[in-house]
Amino acid sequence: MYDGTAELYDGIISLADGTDDLKDGTKEFTDKTKDIDTQIDDAIDEATDKIAGKDFIPISFASDENTDIGLV
């Protein structure tokens, strides 16, 4: 009976520790995902900019003297 009670006590302590870990993990998960919509939008924008070449500046092959350019 004593051994069983000691084992039960150890199990309860282990359960309490696991519950604390779960609480901490749930809080961390909530903190990291509270602005998930913004994180996803930013990641999509970054990937799109990388593929589309947002920083790309096209070189004009038209003469600087030609000021009336609509299409080349």
PDB file of N, CA, C, O and CB in Angstrom:
ATOM      1  N   MET A   1       0.824  -1.181   0.000  1.00  0.00           N
ATOM      2  CA  MET A   1       0.000   0.000   0.000  1.00  0.00           C
ATOM      3  C   MET A   1       0.877   1.258   0.000  1.00  0.00           C
ATOM      4  O   MET A   1       0.603   2.223  -0.714  1.00  0.00           O
ATOM      5  CB  MET A   1      -0.942  -0.009   1.207  1.00  0.00           C
ATOM      6  N   TYR A   2       1.938   1.224   0.817  1.00  0.00           N
ATOM      7  CA  TYR A   2       2.836   2.379   0.896  1.00  0.00           C
ATOM      8  C   TYR A   2       3.488   2.633  -0.467  1.00  0.00           C
ATOM      9  O   TYR A   2       3.540   3.770  -0.937  1.00  0.00           O
ATOM     10  CB  TYR A   2       3.922   2.154   1.984  1.00  0.00           C
ATOM     11  N   ASP A   3       3.985   1.559  -1.097  1.00  0.00           N
ATOM     12  CA  ASP A   3       4.636   1.711  -2.403  1.00  0.00           C
ATOM     13  C   ASP A   3       3.656   2.267  -3.438  1.00  0.00           C
ATOM     14  O   ASP A   3       4.024   3.123  -4.242  1.00  0.00           O
ATOM     15  CB  ASP A   3       5.203   0.357  -2.883  1.00  0.00           C
ATOM     16  N   GLY A   4       2.444   1.796  -3.420  1.00  0.00           N
ATOM     17  CA  GLY A   4       1.429   2.295  -4.350  1.00  0.00           C
ATOM     18  C   GLY A   4       1.120   3.767  -4.125  1.00  0.00           C
ATOM     19  O   GLY A   4       0.951   4.528  -5.078  1.00  0.00           O
ATOM     20  N   THR A   5       1.049   4.159  -2.874  1.00  0.00           N
ATOM     21  CA  THR A   5       0.781   5.558  -2.547  1.00  0.00           C
ATOM     22  C   THR A   5       1.952   6.445  -2.976  1.00  0.00           C
ATOM     23  O   THR A   5       1.746   7.543  -3.493  1.00  0.00           O
ATOM     24  CB  THR A   5       0.514   5.717  -1.036  1.00  0.00           C
ATOM     25  N   ALA A   6       3.167   5.969  -2.761  1.00  0.00           N
ATOM     26  CA  ALA A   6       4.349   6.731  -3.176  1.00  0.00           C
ATOM     27  C   ALA A   6       4.381   6.859  -4.695  1.00  0.00           C
ATOM     28  O   ALA A   6       4.730   7.915  -5.223  1.00  0.00           O
ATOM     29  CB  ALA A   6       5.646   6.055  -2.665  1.00  0.00           C
ATOM     30  N   GLU A   7       4.023   5.801  -5.390  1.00  0.00           N
ATOM     31  CA  GLU A   7       3.991   5.830  -6.848  1.00  0.00           C
ATOM     32  C   GLU A   7       2.894   6.799  -7.341  1.00  0.00           C
ATOM     33  O   GLU A   7       3.099   7.530  -8.310  1.00  0.00           O
ATOM     34  CB  GLU A   7       3.750   4.400  -7.411  1.00  0.00           C
ATOM     35  N   LEU A   8       1.760   6.797  -6.682  1.00  0.00           N
ATOM     36  CA  LEU A   8       0.680   7.729  -7.018  1.00  0.00           C
ATOM     37  C   LEU A   8       1.138   9.161  -6.811  1.00  0.00           C
ATOM     38  O   LEU A   8       0.882  10.021  -7.654  1.00  0.00           O
ATOM     39  CB  LEU A   8      -0.573   7.443  -6.171  1.00  0.00           C
ATOM     40  N   TYR A   9       1.809   9.429  -5.703  1.00  0.00           N
ATOM     41  CA  TYR A   9       2.318  10.770  -5.412  1.00  0.00           C
ATOM     42  C   TYR A   9       3.290  11.218  -6.507  1.00  0.00           C
ATOM     43  O   TYR A   9       3.203  12.341  -7.004  1.00  0.00           O
ATOM     44  CB  TYR A   9       3.013  10.800  -4.028  1.00  0.00           C
ATOM     45  N   ASP A  10       4.223  10.322  -6.878  1.00  0.00           N
ATOM     46  CA  ASP A  10       5.184  10.650  -7.938  1.00  0.00           C
ATOM     47  C   ASP A  10       4.456  10.943  -9.258  1.00  0.00           C
ATOM     48  O   ASP A  10       4.840  11.847 -10.000  1.00  0.00           O
ATOM     49  CB  ASP A  10       6.195   9.488  -8.130  1.00  0.00           C
ATOM     50  N   GLY A  11       3.413  10.176  -9.536  1.00  0.00           N
ATOM     51  CA  GLY A  11       2.629  10.405 -10.744  1.00  0.00           C
ATOM     52  C   GLY A  11       1.921  11.746 -10.731  1.00  0.00           C
ATOM     53  O   GLY A  11       1.844  12.422 -11.756  1.00  0.00           O
ATOM     54  N   ILE A  12       1.410  12.130  -9.584  1.00  0.00           N
ATOM     55  CA  ILE A  12       0.731  13.424  -9.458  1.00  0.00           C
ATOM     56  C   ILE A  12       1.725  14.569  -9.648  1.00  0.00           C
ATOM     57  O   ILE A  12       1.413  15.568 -10.296  1.00  0.00           O
ATOM     58  CB  ILE A  12       0.036  13.541  -8.081  1.00  0.00           C
ATOM     59  N   ILE A  13       2.913  14.418  -9.085  1.00  0.00           N
ATOM     60  CA  ILE A  13       3.966  15.435  -9.261  1.00  0.00           C
ATOM     61  C   ILE A  13       4.340  15.532 -10.739  1.00  0.00           C
ATOM     62  O   ILE A  13       4.492  16.632 -11.271  1.00  0.00           O
ATOM     63  CB  ILE A  13       5.227  15.092  -8.401  1.00  0.00           C
ATOM     64  N   SER A  14       4.487  14.398 -11.393  1.00  0.00           N
ATOM     65  CA  SER A  14       4.818  14.376 -12.814  1.00  0.00           C
ATOM     66  C   SER A  14       3.709  15.022 -13.639  1.00  0.00           C
ATOM     67  O   SER A  14       3.989  15.764 -14.581  1.00  0.00           O
ATOM     68  CB  SER A  14       5.061  12.936 -13.286  1.00  0.00           C
ATOM     69  N   LEU A  15       2.469  14.749 -13.298  1.00  0.00           N
ATOM     70  CA  LEU A  15       1.324  15.359 -13.978  1.00  0.00           C
ATOM     71  C   LEU A  15       1.330  16.875 -13.797  1.00  0.00           C
ATOM     72  O   LEU A  15       1.082  17.613 -14.751  1.00  0.00           O
ATOM     73  CB  LEU A  15       0.005  14.767 -13.448  1.00  0.00           C
ATOM     74  N   ALA A  16       1.608  17.340 -12.595  1.00  0.00           N
ATOM     75  CA  ALA A  16       1.658  18.782 -12.329  1.00  0.00           C
ATOM     76  C   ALA A  16       2.764  19.440 -13.148  1.00  0.00           C
ATOM     77  O   ALA A  16       2.565  20.514 -13.717  1.00  0.00           O
ATOM     78  CB  ALA A  16       1.878  19.050 -10.825  1.00  0.00           C
ATOM     79  N   ASP A  17       3.941  18.789 -13.208  1.00  0.00           N
ATOM     80  CA  ASP A  17       5.044  19.330 -14.007  1.00  0.00           C
ATOM     81  C   ASP A  17       4.664  19.377 -15.487  1.00  0.00           C
ATOM     82  O   ASP A  17       4.945  20.362 -16.170  1.00  0.00           O
ATOM     83  CB  ASP A  17       6.321  18.484 -13.810  1.00  0.00           C
ATOM     84  N   GLY A  18       4.035  18.330 -15.975  1.00  0.00           N
ATOM     85  CA  GLY A  18       3.597  18.298 -17.370  1.00  0.00           C
ATOM     86  C   GLY A  18       2.562  19.366 -17.671  1.00  0.00           C
ATOM     87  O   GLY A  18       2.573  19.963 -18.748  1.00  0.00           O
ATOM     88  N   THR A  19       1.671  19.609 -16.726  1.00  0.00           N
ATOM     89  CA  THR A  19       0.659  20.646 -16.898  1.00  0.00           C
ATOM     90  C   THR A  19       1.308  22.024 -16.970  1.00  0.00           C
ATOM     91  O   THR A  19       0.895  22.864 -17.769  1.00  0.00           O
ATOM     92  CB  THR A  19      -0.361  20.597 -15.752  1.00  0.00           C
ATOM     93  N   ASP A  20       2.326  22.259 -16.134  1.00  0.00           N
ATOM     94  CA  ASP A  20       3.055  23.531 -16.195  1.00  0.00           C
ATOM     95  C   ASP A  20       3.751  23.694 -17.543  1.00  0.00           C
ATOM     96  O   ASP A  20       3.726  24.775 -18.130  1.00  0.00           O
ATOM     97  CB  ASP A  20       4.085  23.617 -15.054  1.00  0.00           C
ATOM     98  N   ASP A  21       4.377  22.615 -18.036  1.00  0.00           N
ATOM     99  CA  ASP A  21       5.029  22.664 -19.342  1.00  0.00           C
ATOM    100  C   ASP A  21       4.015  22.961 -20.450  1.00  0.00           C
ATOM    101  O   ASP A  21       4.286  23.753 -21.353  1.00  0.00           O
ATOM    102  CB  ASP A  21       5.754  21.339 -19.627  1.00  0.00           C
ATOM    103  N   LEU A  22       2.858  22.327 -20.372  1.00  0.00           N
ATOM    104  CA  LEU A  22       1.808  22.558 -21.353  1.00  0.00           C
ATOM    105  C   LEU A  22       1.339  24.007 -21.314  1.00  0.00           C
ATOM    106  O   LEU A  22       1.133  24.621 -22.361  1.00  0.00           O
ATOM    107  CB  LEU A  22       0.630  21.613 -21.108  1.00  0.00           C
ATOM    108  N   LYS A  23       1.170  24.552 -20.126  1.00  0.00           N
ATOM    109  CA  LYS A  23       0.751  25.954 -19.974  1.00  0.00           C
ATOM    110  C   LYS A  23       1.785  26.883 -20.596  1.00  0.00           C
ATOM    111  O   LYS A  23       1.433  27.809 -21.327  1.00  0.00           O
ATOM    112  CB  LYS A  23       0.546  26.308 -18.480  1.00  0.00           C
ATOM    113  N   ASP A  24       3.070  26.634 -20.303  1.00  0.00           N
ATOM    114  CA  ASP A  24       4.136  27.469 -20.853  1.00  0.00           C
ATOM    115  C   ASP A  24       4.185  27.359 -22.378  1.00  0.00           C
ATOM    116  O   ASP A  24       4.344  28.362 -23.073  1.00  0.00           O
ATOM    117  CB  ASP A  24       5.492  27.072 -20.248  1.00  0.00           C
ATOM    118  N   GLY A  25       4.050  26.151 -22.886  1.00  0.00           N
ATOM    119  CA  GLY A  25       4.066  25.944 -24.332  1.00  0.00           C
ATOM    120  C   GLY A  25       2.886  26.596 -25.023  1.00  0.00           C
ATOM    121  O   GLY A  25       3.028  27.154 -26.111  1.00  0.00           O
ATOM    122  N   THR A  26       1.727  26.529 -24.401  1.00  0.00           N
ATOM    123  CA  THR A  26       0.535  27.153 -24.966  1.00  0.00           C
ATOM    124  C   THR A  26       0.693  28.674 -25.004  1.00  0.00           C
ATOM    125  O   THR A  26       0.294  29.316 -25.976  1.00  0.00           O
ATOM    126  CB  THR A  26      -0.715  26.763 -24.153  1.00  0.00           C
ATOM    127  N   LYS A  27       1.267  29.244 -23.959  1.00  0.00           N
ATOM    128  CA  LYS A  27       1.507  30.693 -23.938  1.00  0.00           C
ATOM    129  C   LYS A  27       2.502  31.085 -25.022  1.00  0.00           C
ATOM    130  O   LYS A  27       2.295  32.076 -25.723  1.00  0.00           O
ATOM    131  CB  LYS A  27       2.027  31.141 -22.555  1.00  0.00           C
ATOM    132  N   GLU A  28       3.578  30.317 -25.167  1.00  0.00           N
ATOM    133  CA  GLU A  28       4.575  30.604 -26.199  1.00  0.00           C
ATOM    134  C   GLU A  28       3.947  30.519 -27.589  1.00  0.00           C
ATOM    135  O   GLU A  28       4.195  31.370 -28.443  1.00  0.00           O
ATOM    136  CB  GLU A  28       5.765  29.628 -26.089  1.00  0.00           C
ATOM    137  N   PHE A  29       3.131  29.484 -27.809  1.00  0.00           N
ATOM    138  CA  PHE A  29       2.445  29.314 -29.083  1.00  0.00           C
ATOM    139  C   PHE A  29       1.537  30.511 -29.371  1.00  0.00           C
ATOM    140  O   PHE A  29       1.523  31.031 -30.487  1.00  0.00           O
ATOM    141  CB  PHE A  29       1.629  28.012 -29.081  1.00  0.00           C
ATOM    142  N   THR A  30       0.789  30.940 -28.374  1.00  0.00           N
ATOM    143  CA  THR A  30      -0.118  32.080 -28.526  1.00  0.00           C
ATOM    144  C   THR A  30       0.664  33.357 -28.830  1.00  0.00           C
ATOM    145  O   THR A  30       0.271  34.137 -29.698  1.00  0.00           O
ATOM    146  CB  THR A  30      -0.967  32.268 -27.252  1.00  0.00           C
ATOM    147  N   ASP A  31       1.769  33.568 -28.117  1.00  0.00           N
ATOM    148  CA  ASP A  31       2.578  34.769 -28.325  1.00  0.00           C
ATOM    149  C   ASP A  31       3.160  34.819 -29.738  1.00  0.00           C
ATOM    150  O   ASP A  31       3.204  35.885 -30.353  1.00  0.00           O
ATOM    151  CB  ASP A  31       3.704  34.828 -27.296  1.00  0.00           C
ATOM    152  N   LYS A  32       3.606  33.673 -30.251  1.00  0.00           N
ATOM    153  CA  LYS A  32       4.258  33.647 -31.559  1.00  0.00           C
ATOM    154  C   LYS A  32       3.267  33.656 -32.715  1.00  0.00           C
ATOM    155  O   LYS A  32       3.650  33.950 -33.847  1.00  0.00           O
ATOM    156  CB  LYS A  32       5.140  32.432 -31.665  1.00  0.00           C
ATOM    157  N   THR A  33       2.009  33.342 -32.453  1.00  0.00           N
ATOM    158  CA  THR A  33       1.035  33.277 -33.543  1.00  0.00           C
ATOM    159  C   THR A  33      -0.056  34.334 -33.446  1.00  0.00           C
ATOM    160  O   THR A  33      -0.998  34.312 -34.238  1.00  0.00           O
ATOM    161  CB  THR A  33       0.405  31.921 -33.573  1.00  0.00           C
ATOM    162  N   LYS A  34       0.046  35.250 -32.506  1.00  0.00           N
ATOM    163  CA  LYS A  34      -1.031  36.241 -32.338  1.00  0.00           C
ATOM    164  C   LYS A  34      -1.156  37.162 -33.543  1.00  0.00           C
ATOM    165  O   LYS A  34      -2.246  37.663 -33.819  1.00  0.00           O
ATOM    166  CB  LYS A  34      -0.788  37.075 -31.086  1.00  0.00           C
ATOM    167  N   ASP A  35      -0.067  37.397 -34.267  1.00  0.00           N
ATOM    168  CA  ASP A  35      -0.126  38.230 -35.469  1.00  0.00           C
ATOM    169  C   ASP A  35       0.254  37.414 -36.707  1.00  0.00           C
ATOM    170  O   ASP A  35       0.956  37.899 -37.594  1.00  0.00           O
ATOM    171  CB  ASP A  35       0.806  39.453 -35.326  1.00  0.00           C
ATOM    172  N   ILE A  36      -0.221  36.174 -36.747  1.00  0.00           N
ATOM    173  CA  ILE A  36       0.139  35.261 -37.831  1.00  0.00           C
ATOM    174  C   ILE A  36      -0.306  35.794 -39.193  1.00  0.00           C
ATOM    175  O   ILE A  36       0.382  35.577 -40.190  1.00  0.00           O
ATOM    176  CB  ILE A  36      -0.477  33.888 -37.586  1.00  0.00           C
ATOM    177  N   ASP A  37      -1.449  36.489 -39.250  1.00  0.00           N
ATOM    178  CA  ASP A  37      -1.912  37.037 -40.523  1.00  0.00           C
ATOM    179  C   ASP A  37      -0.883  38.010 -41.098  1.00  0.00           C
ATOM    180  O   ASP A  37      -0.574  37.966 -42.289  1.00  0.00           O
ATOM    181  CB  ASP A  37      -3.268  37.740 -40.344  1.00  0.00           C
ATOM    182  N   THR A  38      -0.364  38.876 -40.252  1.00  0.00           N
ATOM    183  CA  THR A  38       0.645  39.840 -40.689  1.00  0.00           C
ATOM    184  C   THR A  38       1.933  39.129 -41.078  1.00  0.00           C
ATOM    185  O   THR A  38       2.560  39.485 -42.077  1.00  0.00           O
ATOM    186  CB  THR A  38       0.922  40.871 -39.585  1.00  0.00           C
ATOM    187  N   GLN A  39       2.336  38.125 -40.298  1.00  0.00           N
ATOM    188  CA  GLN A  39       3.548  37.374 -40.609  1.00  0.00           C
ATOM    189  C   GLN A  39       3.433  36.692 -41.974  1.00  0.00           C
ATOM    190  O   GLN A  39       4.381  36.706 -42.760  1.00  0.00           O
ATOM    191  CB  GLN A  39       3.824  36.331 -39.515  1.00  0.00           C
ATOM    192  N   ILE A  40       2.277  36.100 -42.250  1.00  0.00           N
ATOM    193  CA  ILE A  40       2.068  35.421 -43.533  1.00  0.00           C
ATOM    194  C   ILE A  40       2.071  36.435 -44.671  1.00  0.00           C
ATOM    195  O   ILE A  40       2.716  36.212 -45.696  1.00  0.00           O
ATOM    196  CB  ILE A  40       0.739  34.629 -43.524  1.00  0.00           C
ATOM    197  N   ASP A  41       1.356  37.549 -44.502  1.00  0.00           N
ATOM    198  CA  ASP A  41       1.330  38.577 -45.541  1.00  0.00           C
ATOM    199  C   ASP A  41       2.729  39.118 -45.823  1.00  0.00           C
ATOM    200  O   ASP A  41       3.095  39.312 -46.982  1.00  0.00           O
ATOM    201  CB  ASP A  41       0.401  39.720 -45.133  1.00  0.00           C
ATOM    202  N   ASP A  42       3.507  39.359 -44.782  1.00  0.00           N
ATOM    203  CA  ASP A  42       4.875  39.860 -44.961  1.00  0.00           C
ATOM    204  C   ASP A  42       5.748  38.839 -45.692  1.00  0.00           C
ATOM    205  O   ASP A  42       6.536  39.205 -46.564  1.00  0.00           O
ATOM    206  CB  ASP A  42       5.499  40.204 -43.600  1.00  0.00           C
ATOM    207  N   ALA A  43       5.608  37.564 -45.337  1.00  0.00           N
ATOM    208  CA  ALA A  43       6.394  36.522 -45.992  1.00  0.00           C
ATOM    209  C   ALA A  43       6.017  36.404 -47.462  1.00  0.00           C
ATOM    210  O   ALA A  43       6.889  36.227 -48.313  1.00  0.00           O
ATOM    211  CB  ALA A  43       6.196  35.176 -45.286  1.00  0.00           C
ATOM    212  N   ILE A  44       4.726  36.501 -47.768  1.00  0.00           N
ATOM    213  CA  ILE A  44       4.278  36.436 -49.162  1.00  0.00           C
ATOM    214  C   ILE A  44       4.803  37.646 -49.938  1.00  0.00           C
ATOM    215  O   ILE A  44       5.294  37.506 -51.058  1.00  0.00           O
ATOM    216  CB  ILE A  44       2.727  36.375 -49.238  1.00  0.00           C
ATOM    217  N   ASP A  45       4.698  38.828 -49.339  1.00  0.00           N
ATOM    218  CA  ASP A  45       5.201  40.035 -50.005  1.00  0.00           C
ATOM    219  C   ASP A  45       6.702  39.940 -50.264  1.00  0.00           C
ATOM    220  O   ASP A  45       7.180  40.319 -51.334  1.00  0.00           O
ATOM    221  CB  ASP A  45       4.895  41.279 -49.159  1.00  0.00           C
ATOM    222  N   GLU A  46       7.436  39.435 -49.286  1.00  0.00           N
ATOM    223  CA  GLU A  46       8.890  39.296 -49.438  1.00  0.00           C
ATOM    224  C   GLU A  46       9.228  38.316 -50.552  1.00  0.00           C
ATOM    225  O   GLU A  46      10.105  38.584 -51.374  1.00  0.00           O
ATOM    226  CB  GLU A  46       9.530  38.834 -48.118  1.00  0.00           C
ATOM    227  N   ALA A  47       8.535  37.180 -50.581  1.00  0.00           N
ATOM    228  CA  ALA A  47       8.786  36.186 -51.630  1.00  0.00           C
ATOM    229  C   ALA A  47       8.404  36.737 -52.999  1.00  0.00           C
ATOM    230  O   ALA A  47       9.121  36.519 -53.976  1.00  0.00           O
ATOM    231  CB  ALA A  47       8.004  34.891 -51.345  1.00  0.00           C
ATOM    232  N   THR A  48       7.295  37.441 -53.078  1.00  0.00           N
ATOM    233  CA  THR A  48       6.861  38.020 -54.343  1.00  0.00           C
ATOM    234  C   THR A  48       7.852  39.073 -54.822  1.00  0.00           C
ATOM    235  O   THR A  48       8.188  39.114 -56.005  1.00  0.00           O
ATOM    236  CB  THR A  48       5.464  38.630 -54.203  1.00  0.00           C
ATOM    237  N   ASP A  49       8.316  39.916 -53.922  1.00  0.00           N
ATOM    238  CA  ASP A  49       9.304  40.934 -54.281  1.00  0.00           C
ATOM    239  C   ASP A  49      10.598  40.296 -54.766  1.00  0.00           C
ATOM    240  O   ASP A  49      11.225  40.791 -55.703  1.00  0.00           O
ATOM    241  CB  ASP A  49       9.586  41.850 -53.088  1.00  0.00           C
ATOM    242  N   LYS A  50      10.997  39.208 -54.136  1.00  0.00           N
ATOM    243  CA  LYS A  50      12.228  38.522 -54.528  1.00  0.00           C
ATOM    244  C   LYS A  50      12.091  37.933 -55.928  1.00  0.00           C
ATOM    245  O   LYS A  50      13.009  38.026 -56.742  1.00  0.00           O
ATOM    246  CB  LYS A  50      12.578  37.415 -53.516  1.00  0.00           C
ATOM    247  N   ILE A  51      10.944  37.331 -56.199  1.00  0.00           N
ATOM    248  CA  ILE A  51      10.718  36.714 -57.517  1.00  0.00           C
ATOM    249  C   ILE A  51      10.517  37.787 -58.584  1.00  0.00           C
ATOM    250  O   ILE A  51      11.065  37.677 -59.681  1.00  0.00           O
ATOM    251  CB  ILE A  51       9.491  35.769 -57.475  1.00  0.00           C
ATOM    252  N   ALA A  52       9.746  38.809 -58.278  1.00  0.00           N
ATOM    253  CA  ALA A  52       9.408  39.836 -59.257  1.00  0.00           C
ATOM    254  C   ALA A  52      10.537  40.838 -59.472  1.00  0.00           C
ATOM    255  O   ALA A  52      10.530  41.575 -60.458  1.00  0.00           O
ATOM    256  CB  ALA A  52       8.164  40.564 -58.824  1.00  0.00           C
ATOM    257  N   GLY A  53      11.485  40.871 -58.579  1.00  0.00           N
ATOM    258  CA  GLY A  53      12.593  41.809 -58.722  1.00  0.00           C
ATOM    259  C   GLY A  53      12.195  43.229 -58.380  1.00  0.00           C
ATOM    260  O   GLY A  53      12.374  44.133 -59.196  1.00  0.00           O
ATOM    261  N   LYS A  54      11.670  43.437 -57.217  1.00  0.00           N
ATOM    262  CA  LYS A  54      11.199  44.753 -56.791  1.00  0.00           C
ATOM    263  C   LYS A  54      12.303  45.806 -56.885  1.00  0.00           C
ATOM    264  O   LYS A  54      12.032  46.952 -57.246  1.00  0.00           O
ATOM    265  CB  LYS A  54      10.668  44.682 -55.363  1.00  0.00           C
ATOM    266  N   ASP A  55      13.518  45.439 -56.570  1.00  0.00           N
ATOM    267  CA  ASP A  55      14.622  46.392 -56.583  1.00  0.00           C
ATOM    268  C   ASP A  55      15.250  46.552 -57.972  1.00  0.00           C
ATOM    269  O   ASP A  55      16.202  47.315 -58.137  1.00  0.00           O
ATOM    270  CB  ASP A  55      15.680  45.959 -55.593  1.00  0.00           C
ATOM    271  N   PHE A  56      14.724  45.841 -58.961  1.00  0.00           N
ATOM    272  CA  PHE A  56      15.267  45.896 -60.318  1.00  0.00           C
ATOM    273  C   PHE A  56      14.943  47.238 -60.962  1.00  0.00           C
ATOM    274  O   PHE A  56      13.788  47.663 -60.981  1.00  0.00           O
ATOM    275  CB  PHE A  56      14.710  44.742 -61.174  1.00  0.00           C
ATOM    276  N   ILE A  57      15.956  47.893 -61.482  1.00  0.00           N
ATOM    277  CA  ILE A  57      15.771  49.149 -62.208  1.00  0.00           C
ATOM    278  C   ILE A  57      16.120  48.870 -63.665  1.00  0.00           C
ATOM    279  O   ILE A  57      17.278  48.605 -63.988  1.00  0.00           O
ATOM    280  CB  ILE A  57      16.661  50.317 -61.607  1.00  0.00           C
ATOM    281  N   PRO A  58      15.122  48.930 -64.546  1.00  0.00           N
ATOM    282  CA  PRO A  58      15.395  48.619 -65.952  1.00  0.00           C
ATOM    283  C   PRO A  58      16.286  49.683 -66.589  1.00  0.00           C
ATOM    284  O   PRO A  58      16.218  50.863 -66.245  1.00  0.00           O
ATOM    285  CB  PRO A  58      14.082  48.497 -66.736  1.00  0.00           C
ATOM    286  N   ILE A  59      17.107  49.244 -67.507  1.00  0.00           N
ATOM    287  CA  ILE A  59      18.000  50.148 -68.220  1.00  0.00           C
ATOM    288  C   ILE A  59      17.300  50.559 -69.510  1.00  0.00           C
ATOM    289  O   ILE A  59      16.818  49.710 -70.260  1.00  0.00           O
ATOM    290  CB  ILE A  59      19.394  49.479 -68.509  1.00  0.00           C
ATOM    291  N   SER A  60      17.247  51.857 -69.763  1.00  0.00           N
ATOM    292  CA  SER A  60      16.645  52.348 -70.994  1.00  0.00           C
ATOM    293  C   SER A  60      17.703  52.378 -72.078  1.00  0.00           C
ATOM    294  O   SER A  60      18.802  52.899 -71.890  1.00  0.00           O
ATOM    295  CB  SER A  60      16.019  53.750 -70.794  1.00  0.00           C
ATOM    296  N   PHE A  61      17.345  51.806 -73.219  1.00  0.00           N
ATOM    297  CA  PHE A  61      18.264  51.814 -74.353  1.00  0.00           C
ATOM    298  C   PHE A  61      17.932  52.948 -75.322  1.00  0.00           C
ATOM    299  O   PHE A  61      18.552  53.072 -76.379  1.00  0.00           O
ATOM    300  CB  PHE A  61      18.219  50.467 -75.082  1.00  0.00           C
ATOM    301  N   ALA A  62      16.964  53.762 -74.960  1.00  0.00           N
ATOM    302  CA  ALA A  62      16.612  54.914 -75.787  1.00  0.00           C
ATOM    303  C   ALA A  62      17.572  56.056 -75.484  1.00  0.00           C
ATOM    304  O   ALA A  62      18.115  56.159 -74.384  1.00  0.00           O
ATOM    305  CB  ALA A  62      15.139  55.353 -75.542  1.00  0.00           C
ATOM    306  N   SER A  63      17.763  56.884 -76.452  1.00  0.00           N
ATOM    307  CA  SER A  63      18.655  58.028 -76.300  1.00  0.00           C
ATOM    308  C   SER A  63      18.058  59.019 -75.301  1.00  0.00           C
ATOM    309  O   SER A  63      16.842  59.201 -75.250  1.00  0.00           O
ATOM    310  CB  SER A  63      18.906  58.713 -77.666  1.00  0.00           C
ATOM    311  N   ASP A  64      18.919  59.656 -74.509  1.00  0.00           N
ATOM    312  CA  ASP A  64      18.473  60.680 -73.571  1.00  0.00           C
ATOM    313  C   ASP A  64      17.888  61.887 -74.303  1.00  0.00           C
ATOM    314  O   ASP A  64      17.109  62.652 -73.735  1.00  0.00           O
ATOM    315  CB  ASP A  64      19.632  61.118 -72.679  1.00  0.00           C
ATOM    316  N   GLU A  65      18.276  62.046 -75.575  1.00  0.00           N
ATOM    317  CA  GLU A  65      17.772  63.174 -76.370  1.00  0.00           C
ATOM    318  C   GLU A  65      16.320  62.960 -76.785  1.00  0.00           C
ATOM    319  O   GLU A  65      15.612  63.925 -77.073  1.00  0.00           O
ATOM    320  CB  GLU A  65      18.644  63.380 -77.615  1.00  0.00           C
ATOM    321  N   ASN A  66      15.879  61.736 -76.820  1.00  0.00           N
ATOM    322  CA  ASN A  66      14.507  61.422 -77.217  1.00  0.00           C
ATOM    323  C   ASN A  66      13.617  61.508 -75.984  1.00  0.00           C
ATOM    324  O   ASN A  66      13.607  60.595 -75.158  1.00  0.00           O
ATOM    325  CB  ASN A  66      14.414  60.006 -77.878  1.00  0.00           C
ATOM    326  N   THR A  67      12.874  62.595 -75.860  1.00  0.00           N
ATOM    327  CA  THR A  67      12.078  62.825 -74.656  1.00  0.00           C
ATOM    328  C   THR A  67      10.608  62.413 -74.806  1.00  0.00           C
ATOM    329  O   THR A  67       9.857  62.424 -73.831  1.00  0.00           O
ATOM    330  CB  THR A  67      12.152  64.278 -74.278  1.00  0.00           C
ATOM    331  N   ASP A  68      10.201  62.050 -76.031  1.00  0.00           N
ATOM    332  CA  ASP A  68       8.796  61.710 -76.280  1.00  0.00           C
ATOM    333  C   ASP A  68       8.667  60.210 -76.515  1.00  0.00           C
ATOM    334  O   ASP A  68       8.298  59.768 -77.603  1.00  0.00           O
ATOM    335  CB  ASP A  68       8.239  62.501 -77.497  1.00  0.00           C
ATOM    336  N   ILE A  69       8.972  59.444 -75.489  1.00  0.00           N
ATOM    337  CA  ILE A  69       8.935  57.989 -75.603  1.00  0.00           C
ATOM    338  C   ILE A  69       7.693  57.467 -74.902  1.00  0.00           C
ATOM    339  O   ILE A  69       7.496  57.727 -73.715  1.00  0.00           O
ATOM    340  CB  ILE A  69      10.216  57.346 -75.005  1.00  0.00           C
ATOM    341  N   GLY A  70       6.865  56.745 -75.611  1.00  0.00           N
ATOM    342  CA  GLY A  70       5.697  56.125 -75.014  1.00  0.00           C
ATOM    343  C   GLY A  70       5.909  54.641 -74.826  1.00  0.00           C
ATOM    344  O   GLY A  70       5.633  54.089 -73.761  1.00  0.00           O
ATOM    345  N   LEU A  71       6.394  54.009 -75.858  1.00  0.00           N
ATOM    346  CA  LEU A  71       6.658  52.560 -75.856  1.00  0.00           C
ATOM    347  C   LEU A  71       7.902  52.277 -76.657  1.00  0.00           C
ATOM    348  O   LEU A  71       8.210  52.980 -77.620  1.00  0.00           O
ATOM    349  CB  LEU A  71       5.459  51.764 -76.430  1.00  0.00           C
ATOM    350  N   VAL A  72       8.597  51.276 -76.267  1.00  0.00           N
ATOM    351  CA  VAL A  72       9.762  50.833 -77.028  1.00  0.00           C
ATOM    352  C   VAL A  72       9.534  49.412 -77.437  1.00  0.00           C
ATOM    353  O   VAL A  72      10.385  48.814 -78.094  1.00  0.00           O
ATOM    354  CB  VAL A  72      11.071  50.972 -76.216  1.00  0.00           C
TER     355      VAL A  72
END
